[in-house]
Amino acid sequence: MATQMIIRIDPKVKDRLNKLARIEGKTTSEMIRELIEDYIKERDISVYIGDLWNRIGGKLRAKGIKPKDIDRAIKAARKKQG
């Protein structure tokens, strides 16, 4: 369920945001939600790491490398370190 957030904003900034929202066919609330979501995505390291793992996994799968091969390689590397 969505919740409300009350913020203070300069009236001129609000007017400009309202105009831009109308031009894009969105409500001001939609614009604010998108801006906040984008801000979080850009700064949330867990999202970045998750995306990185997905890209790495895709490349490994494309090369025919299976999860068991990765597990074996990790265990071998840990043995060398220990």
C-alpha positions in Angstrom: 0.0 0.0 0.0 1.3 3.5 -0.9 1.9 6.1 1.8 1.9 9.9 1.6 4.9 12.1 2.0 4.6 15.8 2.6 7.5 18.0 1.4 8.2 21.7 1.2 9.2 23.1 -2.2 9.7 26.5 -3.7 6.6 27.6 -5.6 8.5 28.4 -8.7 10.1 24.9 -8.7 6.7 23.3 -8.2 5.2 25.3 -11.1 8.0 24.2 -13.4 7.6 20.6 -12.3 3.9 20.7 -12.9 4.5 22.1 -16.4 7.0 19.4 -17.2 4.7 16.7 -15.9 1.9 17.9 -18.1 4.2 18.0 -21.1 5.1 14.3 -20.5 1.5 13.3 -19.8 2.1 12.5 -16.2 0.9 13.8 -12.9 3.2 15.6 -10.5 3.0 12.7 -8.1 4.1 10.3 -10.9 7.1 12.5 -11.7 8.1 12.7 -8.0 7.8 8.9 -7.6 10.0 8.3 -10.7 12.6 10.8 -9.5 12.8 9.2 -6.1 12.9 5.7 -7.5 15.7 6.6 -10.0 17.6 8.4 -7.2 17.5 5.2 -5.1 18.4 2.9 -8.0 21.5 5.1 -8.8 22.7 5.1 -5.2 21.7 1.7 -3.8 24.8 -0.5 -4.1 22.8 -3.7 -3.7 20.9 -3.0 -6.9 24.2 -2.4 -8.7 25.7 -5.6 -7.3 22.6 -7.6 -8.2 22.8 -6.2 -11.8 26.5 -7.0 -11.9 25.9 -10.6 -10.8 23.1 -11.0 -13.4 25.4 -9.7 -16.2 28.3 -12.0 -15.1 25.9 -15.0 -14.8 24.6 -14.3 -18.3 28.1 -14.2 -19.8 29.1 -17.4 -18.0 25.9 -19.2 -19.2 26.6 -18.0 -22.8 30.0 -19.7 -22.5 28.5 -22.9 -21.3 29.8 -22.6 -17.8 27.4 -24.3 -15.3 26.8 -23.4 -11.6 28.6 -26.6 -10.5 31.7 -25.5 -12.4 31.7 -22.2 -10.6 31.3 -23.9 -7.2 34.2 -26.1 -8.0 36.4 -23.2 -9.0 35.5 -21.3 -5.8 36.3 -24.2 -3.6 39.6 -24.7 -5.4 40.5 -21.0 -5.0 39.6 -21.1 -1.3 41.8 -24.2 -0.8 44.8 -22.4 -2.3 44.3 -19.5 0.1 43.8 -21.6 3.2 
